[in-house]
């Protein structure tokens, strides 16, 4: 009996962990009334980011109408790796909500519609855009000069444009953190390098715990 109880407990723990790794249980579920940005106009969770047909390539089958404005990118006199002039790759996808300029329901394909008839959905409190009042941590705006650099080449080594103070790349990863192709390098640091949009088991959707600066030292040799 004791072995059976232990087995059942292990199964439940495994199920709980699997269930937690699910965007439906995160703040990226915009049909969850626990979210300060929520709508009852649809019950589809994935549609705010993805579509099975006709999406863009910022992220897989990306479903957002987005015309990026001018961004102020990170800069520093110590910066020796090339950085793009505007966010690229999955970072551009993230910023299609997090820069606060585009409505959450500005979709290429609405549920069942097959066309972009935008602007008819209702939102709790009328909050259909990211802003710094409700979610100051999540709202980045277009000034990224005080944020960790994104769309920046991760070039390690001793040559020009390379830096010896970073850990090596192995199969497009640094430790367990992924790098992404872009205009500056085949391996760029993007928002998705540190954050996993599909799970928030850790704070702020972090991919790994930053206890004892573990995330920082995944890349930086300190």
N, C-alpha and C positions, 0 to 999 in steps of 0.2 A: 504493500500500500504506500509506504514511504517513497519507494522508487517511482510509483505512478504519480504521486503528488508532485515530485520534483520534475518529472517529465512534462506534466501539464503546465507547470509554472514556466518551464523553459520555452514551451510552445507559445504561451501567452506573451512572454517577453519578446520573442521573435516576431510575433504578429504585431505587437505594439510598435516595435522599431520600424517594421515595414510600413505600417500605417502612418507613422510620423513622417516618413520620406514620401510625401504626397502633397502636391501644391494645394490641394483642397483644404489642407490643414494649416495653410500659411496666410500671411497678409496679402499675398498675391491672388487670393481668391476674392474677387470683387463682387461676388454674389453672396458673401457671408455677412450677415448683419452685424457681426462682431467687428467688422472692418470699418473704420471711419469713412472710407471711400467705398460705398456699396450701392448696388442697384438691384431692384427686383424686376427689371425689364427683361431679364433672361436668367435662366438657371444654368447656362453653360459656363464652365469655369475656364476652359482652355482658350476660348474664342478671343479673349482680350490680348492674347499674344500670338496664337497660331491659327492657321487655316489649312485644310488638307489640299486646297488648290489655289493657285494664283497668288501665293505669298511672295514676299521679297526675300533677299538673301542676307539681310543684316544678321539674322539668326534663322534657324531652320523653319521654313514655311511661315515666315513672319507676317503677321496680319494687321500691321498698323500703318495707317497713312501718316507720314511724318516728313516734314520739310525742315531739316535742321537749320537753325539760325547760326549766328556767329558765336563761337565759343572762345573763351579765354583759357588757353591751355596752361598747364603747369610749366614753370620755367625756373631756373636756378643757375647761378654761376658755377655750380659744381656738376651740373648735368652734362654727362659726356656720352649719353646714348641718344640716338635720333628719336625725336618725337613727332608724330603727325600733327598737321595744322588744325585738325578737327577730329573728334572721336570717330573711330572706325569699328568695324566688326561687331561683336556682341555688345560693346560699350555703346554704340549708336542705338542698338535695340533697347538697352536699359534706359538710356536717356530719352527715348521717345515717350516715357512717362515721367522720369525723374528730373528732367529739366524744367517741368512745370509749364511748358508752352503748348502742349497738345492734349486735347481731351482724351480721357480713357476710352470713350466710345467712338473715337476717330479710327474706324476699322476699315480695312479693305473689303472684307466680307463679313457682314453681320450674320447672325445665326439664321440659316434657311433663306436668306435674302439673295445671296449671290451677287450683290452690288453694294456700293458704298452710299447708302441713303443714311446719312449720319445726322445725329443731333436730336433724335426723337426720344431718347431714353431719359428717365428721371433718376436722379441720384439723391442719396440721403444728404439733406442740408444743401443741395445744389452743388456739392463739391465734386465736380467731374474732372478736375485737374489737380495735380500735385501742388501743394503749397507749403510754405514754411510755418503756417499757423497750426495746422493739425498734425503734421508729421515733419518736424524740423530736421530730424536726422536723415530721413529718406529724401527730402527735397534738396537737390543739388544746384538747381538753377543752371545758368550758362557760364558762370564764372568758376572754372575748375582750377584756378591758380593756387588755391589753398587746399587742394585734395591730392591724394597720392596720384602720381602721373599714370595716365592710361594711354593706350595706343602708342606706347613707347617700346622701342626695340630692346629686347633682352639679349644683349651681346656681351658675352664673357670672354675674357682672354687678355692679351697684352698689346694688341694692335690698335690702330687708330679707330676711335669709335667703340672701343671695347673697354671693359672694366674688370680688373682681377678680383674685385671685392664682392663678387657674387658667386653663388653656387652653380655648378654645371647643369646644363640641360641634358635630360635623358628622355628621348622619344617625345619631344615637345612638352615635357613636364619638368618642373623644378620641385623635387620631392613629390608631393601629391597635388601640386598646384599646376593647372594646365596653362599653356601659352597658346596664342592664336596667330594665324597669318594675317599680315597687313601690308601696307605700302612701305613701311620702314624695315620690315624684317619678316622672315618666316615664323619667328617666335616673338610675339609682342605681349606685353602685360596689358590685359583688359579688365574690365569690371568682373568678368566671369572667372578671372584667375583666382580671386579671393572669395567671391560670392557665388553660391549655388542658388539660382532663383526658384528651384523646385523644392527646397526644403529649408526650414528654419529651426532645426533641432538646436542649433547654436544661435547665439544672439546675432542679429543683423544678417542672417543668411550666410554666415561665414562657413567656408568649406572645412576648416579645421579650427580647433580652439587656439586662441592666442594667449593662453596661459603661459607665463614666463616668456612672452614675446615669440611663441613658437611659430606663428605665421610669418612674422617679420624675418626671423632667421632661417626660414625655409629658402629665402632668396638671398638675403643680405648676410655676408660673413662679418660678424661682430664679436 
